[in-house]
Amino acid sequence: MTSFHQAPAIYTGAVYLNVLDPQAMKAFYTDILGFRVLSETDGRIELTADGKTPLLVLESREGLHAKRPNRAGLYHFAILLPSREDLGAAILHFIQKGVRIGASDHYVSEALYLNDPEGNGIEVYRDRPADEWNWNDGQVEMATVALDGDGVVRSAQEAGRTWSGLPKETVMGHVHLHVSNLAETERFYREGLGFEVATYYPGALFMSTERYHHHLGLNVWNGEGIPAQETDSAGLKAYTLVFPDSEAVQKAAEQLRSIGAEVNEDGGHTVTADPSGNRIILQAGA
């Protein structure tokens, strides 16, 4: 686990998806993405990289419908691999499987992009060392430029790295969301949950704790003022933010209520939603 994905940071944990075809989705996430099944019951499949911690939870139930366009919700969730060599092995694996991918260099990271069978966006990436990130006036330098794919693949080949599923050190690196209003969203995450802006981008902002390049991406690229995703829609059901301890969760809940956000207890979890209706589970770290 990276230093940005453990206490004292507040970081992203498991992502929950409502899915229409759980078996097809399980096949994709195990065969293509390399997750392992942690548990499977009627209507719920927990997927893991380390065999202990769920990173992705697929839930299905009667009455779900396909996602409608131009709604708030998931842009992508981002799976952080331990090394450049692992990313190179992933590229070769995707090519062998005939998977269509996009690729970008963001200065702070190198990333691949793909969609699952139900249209949920996925990023698979590796971080450059934090001492190579450039910070100017409190903002980290990020961009979207062409990935040196040949160099990434070569790093895997020279290391003899081959794909055998997600490495056990894999974590949920960040979550990137469609939202309806950036100013309201920034206030919610800053004043309510304790995040800081790492950088602004046209139509988007990236927020983090402990000077990570971003634990959260937030954009209005689906349009300003877009409605929340319906609760009976396929797609993002909720995502998890992991806090250092239960006291930090309680403090966040109090801060959220002080800015007018609703906070509830649901099945032993503290749950809220951002101003665009994106549901968040507040979890105390181990």
Salt bridges, closest charged atoms under 4 A:
ASP31 OD1 - LYS97 NZ 3.02
GLU40 OE1 - LYS26 NZ 3.01
GLU46 OE2 - ARG44 NH2 3.03
GLU59 OE2 - ARG44 NH1 2.61
GLU59 OE1 - LYS237 NZ 2.50
ASP86 OD1 - ARG161 NH1 2.88
ASP105 OD1 - ARG128 NH1 2.89
GLU110 OE1 - ARG84 NE 2.82
GLU110 OE1 - ARG126 NE 2.82
GLU110 OE2 - ARG128 NH2 3.54
GLU123 OE1 - HIS76 NE2 2.92
GLU123 OE1 - HIS174 NE2 3.15
ASP127 OD1 - HIS213 NE2 2.61
ASP148 OD2 - ARG84 NH2 3.93
GLU169 OE2 - LYS168 NZ 3.23
GLU186 OE2 - ARG190 NH2 2.42
GLU191 OE1 - ARG187 NE 3.30
GLU230 OE2 - ARG68 NH1 3.03
GLU230 OE2 - ARG71 NH2 3.28
ASP232 OD1 - HIS65 NE2 2.98
ASP266 OD2 - ARG279 NH2 2.70
